[in-house]
Amino acid sequence: MLRQTAVLRCEDYSGIVPLLNTYLAQHGNERISHAAFAMANPISGDLVRMTNRDWQFSTDEVRRAMGWSTLLIVNDFTALAMALPAWAQTTCCRSAAASRPRMRWRACSAPVPAWASRA
């Protein structure tokens, strides 16, 4: 299972598929069938339009180009929310209501990106 972090500059690649191929090559070309990514973009449906790059791509086309059975792309805040149940108690904020028995709320926060702010 690939879990290594890499820093790849988007401007060095023509799109996400060449970037992904470089990442895999740097990590021994490990064969994978399923992949998931969290991106700091609004994600809706199959088409992903990056807000900080002139890239746009179809999730299904990337999945087929990479030869994967599954590709899941979610918004980065969605990924954080999905991870909350697995986080240790010490890494989460607690509300006053969470101190009551049977209420185990967890929260994460981050600055709101410009594309998400409303005028």
N, C-alpha and C positions, 0 to 999 in steps of 0.2 A: 504494500500500500504506500503510495507516495504521500509524504507529509512535509517534504523539504520546501523551505521558502526560498524564493529567488527574486532578485530585482532585475527586471527586464524593462528597458526604456521603450515605450510604445512607438516613439518616433523612429526607432531603428527597424520597424517592421511595417509591412504594407497592410497588415490586417491581423486578426486574432489567430487564424490558423497557422501562419508562419511563426508567430510568437509561441503558440502552444507546442509546435514541433521543436523549436529551440529549447524550451523548458524540458521536454521529454528527452531530447538528445543529451542535455547536460546531466540528466539523472539516469543514464544507462539505457535509454529507450525502453524502459519498462512497459510491458504491454498491459494496458488497462481497458476495461470494458465500460466502466461507469465513472462519470465525473460530475462534480458540482462546483460552482463558482459563485462568489458573492461579489457584486459590482456596485460601485457608487453611482448608479443610474436608476431612473425609473424603469421598471421591468413590467411589461404588459404584453402578454401573448408571445408569439414566436419571434417577432422582429425586435432586435435590440439596437437602439440608436444611442451611442455614447455621447454624453454631454460635454466631455472634455477632450474629445478626439473626433476626427471626421470619419470614424468607422461606424458602419452599421452592418449587421449580419443577422441571418436567420439561425436561431438555435438549432433547428433541425438540420440545416445545411452544414453547420460546424460539426454536429454529431456525426453525420454521414462522412464528411471529409476526414475526420479523425478515426473513423472505423469503430465508434463506440456504440454500445447498446443504449446507453442512457446519458443524457446531458441535462443537468438542471442548473439554470442560472436564476439567482434571486437577488433582490436588492440587498445591500449590505446591512441595512437596519432590520430587514426581515430575517436575515441570517442571525443577527444578534438575538432577536426575539426568539427564534427557534432554538437557540443554544441555551437560553436562560435556565431551563429545567436541569441541565447538566452542570451548571456552574456551582461551585462550592458556596456555602452560605457566606463566607468571609469576603467574597468578591462582589457581592451584590448589595445594593441599597435596600434598606427596609423602611417601610412606612410605619407610622404609629399603629395603624390597624393590623399590621402583620405580626405584632406582638401578641395578638389574641390567639388562643389555641385554634388549630385547624385552618388558620389563614396564613399561607406561606407565599406572600407576594414577593416577586423579585422585579427589579427594574434596571434598565440601562439607559444612559443618556449620552447624547453627543450634540455638537453644534448642528443646526439645521442647514443643509446645503442651499445655495442660492436658488437652484431650480425648484426647490420644494417650498420656498417662502411665498406667501400670498401678499399681493399688494393691497 
